[in-house]
């Protein structure tokens, strides 16, 4: 049974998990230690994966996390550099291998066609490590990391709640970030009765049932010409040359800039909607399945529907808002006034109903249908 916004606002006291991410500025010596730590973690990941694979092939036996943790003591004797990494960090690496196997077997059981066996990590392909319980302490703008030391952190906002884990990550552009996973009590917004249906699209990023639209920023399309330019220079340069590394670094920076702009845009738009509306109906779309359309795949990836809906979902839960996902089938083809259904091409931007005479923008019509379906779903399954 789902709670209404008023019930959530009045009674919610559950613990909510969230993350806080900050930029790290390690010294050159600390950066060397961080890179060495990642390499040691990569070695443990590959060794754990190899021994689990070998044990299954030879004995048809699955090693547990406890079994693999016991191997660390033996490995430290033959590889002393492992002693330079916090023990719980190494154990967390083995837990990642276990999670990879669990995900693999789950996909096998469900009959997923894209079943990928856990892969070994090549050099430079392991980019994060986690302190799951201890070994770290935040003191102002300084983060203490066991085996590494005090690292300067830009604390642009205060960490809220109880810190559970600390993850250090290196980006493809060699920037370092720390992510704290925290348990906090949700802070519901004051309930309101304003309702909205949201239709996401390519022409407009989103169309609201109120008649408002959110423009599609097309971040990738805007920077595509620069990306093509430097990708061509990179590909023409000799492999292993300084020129190739230089252009590859520029390409990575362009990709990072696009991703950061898209992430910031999605955060801001989802926050505005959550703050404004008490009931939100959205389409339950699977954008990954829509990428098989090669004509639209690049535009669909650029618009980031999945990320937008995911952020709407968790922010609605935290704020005590009611969010409903509805079946997107025929939302653009059904008349929002009389329910008449007619086939439309993607190029048809206006919905003209031959039954009731309604003439309305195609996306606005879809958002009204989404809101109506959301209300029905909420009433039938409160």
N, C-alpha and C positions, 0 to 999 in steps of 0.2 A: 504493500500500500504506500503510495507517495503522499508526502505531506504538502499542504498548500504553503504558499509564501508566508502567510500569517502564522501558521503553526511552526514553520521553520524559524521565523523571526522570534517567536516567543519561547520556544523550547529547545532550540538546537544547542548542544553542548558537546558535540562529537569532535574528535581531533581531526584536523585537516592537514594533509601533507603538502608542502610546497617547497620550492627551491629559491635560493638567492644566489645570483652569480655576480662575481666581481673580477676586475682585471688585476693580475699580479705583475709586479715588476721585479723579477729576481736579478741579482747581480750576475756578472758573467760566470763567476765560480759556481753560484747556485744553479744557473742554467745548465752548466755542465753536469752537475749532480742530478738534476731533474731528467736530463736526457739519458743519463746512465741508468736511472731508476726505471724509466720506460723500457729500456733495452732488457734489463733484468726481468721485468714483468713479462715482457714478450717471450723471453726464454722459458720462464715458468709456464706460461700459457701453452707454448708449443710442446714442451715436455709432458705436461699433464694430458694434453690432447693425444699425444703419441702413445703414452702408456695405457690410456683408457681404450684407445683404438686397438692396440696390440692385445690387451687382455681379453677384449671381446672376441677378436678374431681367433685367438688361440684357445681360450678357455670358455668362451660364451658366458663370461661373467662381467657384470657391471661394477666398476669401482665406485664407492661412495665418496662423498666429500671428506669424511673422516679418514678413509684409506689414503686419499691423495694428500691430505694434510700431514700424515705421518711420513710421507716421502720427503718433505721439505728438510727435515733434520739430516737425512742422508745426502741430499743434494748439496746442502751447505758445506759438507765436508769435502766434496769434490769440486765445488765451485764457491770459493770463499767470498766472491763479490756479492753473493746473495745476502751476506750478513750486513751489507750496507743499506738494506731495504727493511723497513719496519715489517715485523712478522705478520701482522694482521693485513697489511697490504698484499703480501704474497698469498695469504689464504683467500683474500677476496678475488685474486686472479683465478684461483682454482674454482671458486664459486661461479665465476663467469663462464668457465668451461662447462660446469654442470648445468647452468641455465641454458647454454647453447644446445646441449644434448636434450634437455627437457623440451625445448622448443622444436627441435628436429623430430623427436618421437611424436610430439603432439600433431605436427603437420602430417606425419606418416599415417597416424590413426584417422585423421579427418579426410584423408585422400587428397591432400593438396598436391596439385600438379607441379608446383615450384618448390619441391622439397630439396633444401640445400644442406648437405652434411657440413658440420662445423669445420671451418678452414684454418689452416696454419697461417700465422701472421708473418709476412715478410719484413725485412728491415725497414724501419720507419712507418710501419703499418699499425703500430700500437700507440695510441695517443692519449691515454688517460690511466690514472690509478686512483684508488679510493682507500681512505682511512675509515673503516666501518664503525669503529667505536672510540678509539683513543689514538694518541699519537699526534694530535693537533690541538692548538689553542689560539683563539683570536683575542688579541689585546689591542684595542684601538685600531690603528691602521697597520698593525704588524701581525702577521700570521706565523705562528711557530709550527713547523713541520718536523716531526721526528726524523733524524738522520739527514736532514737538509738544513735546518736552522730557521732564523727569523726572516721572513720574506715580506717586502712591502706590498700592501694591498690598498687599492682605491675603494674605500668604503662609501660609495655614493648614496647609500641608504642603510639604515640600521637593520641588523639581522633580528627577525622577530621569531619568538617561540623557542622551542628546545632543539638545539642542533643535534642531529643524529649521525650524519655522515659528512665527510669532507672529500670531494673529488677534485683532483688537479688534472686539467686538460690542456693539451697543446693543440692549437689550430694549425691548419695547413700553411698559414703565413707566419708560423713560429711565434705566435702570441700565446701568453699563458693566462689561464683563468682558473678561479676556484669556484666550486659550486657547493653550497651548503644545503643539505636536505633537512628540513625542519618540520617539527610537529607543532601546529598552532591551532588555536580555537578560532573557528570561522567568525567573521564579523558581518552578520547579515545587514543589508541595507533596509531602510524603512520600506515596508511593502506598499505597492501601488497597484492599481487595476488597469493600467495602460497595457494594451496588447499589440503585438506586431507579428506579422509573417514576413519572412525574409527569403527572397529568391536570389541565389547567386548565379552569376553568368559571366560571359566573356566581354560582351559589349559594355556593360556596367558591372563593376565588381559585385554590387548587391543592389537590389531594389526592394524597398520596404513597402508594406501594405498601406502605409500612410501617404504614399506618393513620392516620398523622398528617394533619392538615388545616391549611391557612393561610387564615385568615379573609379575606373580601373587604372591604377598607376602604371602598369606595364613596365616594371623595373627592368626586367631582362631585355625587353624590346628596346628600351631607351639606351642601354649600354651594349647592345649586341654588336654594333659596328666596331666599337673599341675592342671587344672580345675577339671578334674575327680577325682584326688587324694584328693583334699580338699573338694570337694562336698561329697565324700564318708565319710570323717572324720566328716563333719558337720552333715550328716544324721545319723551317728552312735551315735553321742553325745546326751545326754539327753536334751530334749526340755527345754529351759529356763535356762540352765546351762551356766557358764562362758566359758566352752570349746566350746559349740555350737556357742556362740556369737563370739568367737575368730575366728573360722573357717569360719563362715558366713562373717566376715569382710574381711578375706583373699580372699574368693570367689568374693566378690564385687570389691576388688582391681584388681584382675585378669581381670574381665570383663571390668573395667574402663581402664586398660592398653591396652587391645585389641582395645577398641573403640577409644582411643586417637591415637594409632599408625595408625589405619585405616583412621581416619580423617585427620591426618597429611599427609599421603601418597596421599590421594585423592586431597587434596589442592595443593600439590606440582605438581602432574602430570597434573591437570587441568590448573594450572598457566603456566606450560611449553608449553602446547599446544596452549593456548590463545596467549602467547607472540610470538609464532613462525608462526602461520598460520592465514591467513586473511579470509579464507572460510573453514568452518568445517561442515561435514555431519556426522550425527550419527543416530543410530537406535532409533525409537520411541518405546522402549520396556517398558512393565509393569512388573517389576520384582516381584511384589507382587502376580500376577496371576501365575507366574511360580513356586511359592513355594509349589503349590499343588503336584508337583512331589517330593515325599518323598525321592527318591534316591538322588536327587540333591539339596534339600532344604537347607541343611547346607552349602554346598559350594556356593550356590547362595547368601545366606545371608552374608557369609564371604567376598565375592568379592565386594559387595556394588556398584552395577551398578547404582542404582537409585541415590545415593548420588553423584557419579561421574558426571552423566549427569546433575543433578541439579546445581552443582557447575560450570560446563562448561557453562550452560545456562546463569546464572546470571553474570558470569565473562565476557562472550562474549558481553552481553548487556552493561555492564559498560565500556568495552574496545572498543566498536564500531566494533566488529567482526560480520561476518555473520555466523549464525549457523542455520542449517536446520535439522529437524528430518524427517526421511523417514520410510516408512512401512518396517519392517524387514522380511516380508514373502519371502521365497525362495532366500534370499541373498546368502545363502551358497550352494544352489542347482543349481543356474543359472550360466552358464559360462560367465565370465566377458569379453570374447573376441567375442563369436558368439551368446550368449544368450540361448544355449541349456540347457534344464532342466533335471536333473536326480536325483533320490532319493539317499540320503546318510545316513549312520548310524552315530551315534555320534562317533563311533570308527574310522571312515574313516577320516584321517587327511590330505589326499592328494586328490585334485580334478583332475581327468583325464577325459578330454572331448573326447568322441568318434567321434565327428563331426569335430572339427578343430585341434585336437591333443594337445590342451593345457594341460600341466601338471604343477600344481601350488599348493602351500599350501592352504588348505581349508579356513583358516581365512583371508589370504591375498586376495584370490578370493572374499570373502564376502566384505572386505573393499573396493575393487575396484568397486563392484556393488553398495555399499552404496554411494560412491562418485558420480558415474554416475547418480543414482537416485536423489541425492541432487542437482546436476547441473540442471537436468530436472525440478525438482520442483521449483528451484529458477528462472529459465527462464520463466516458465509458470505462476508463481505467484510472480512477483518482488515486 
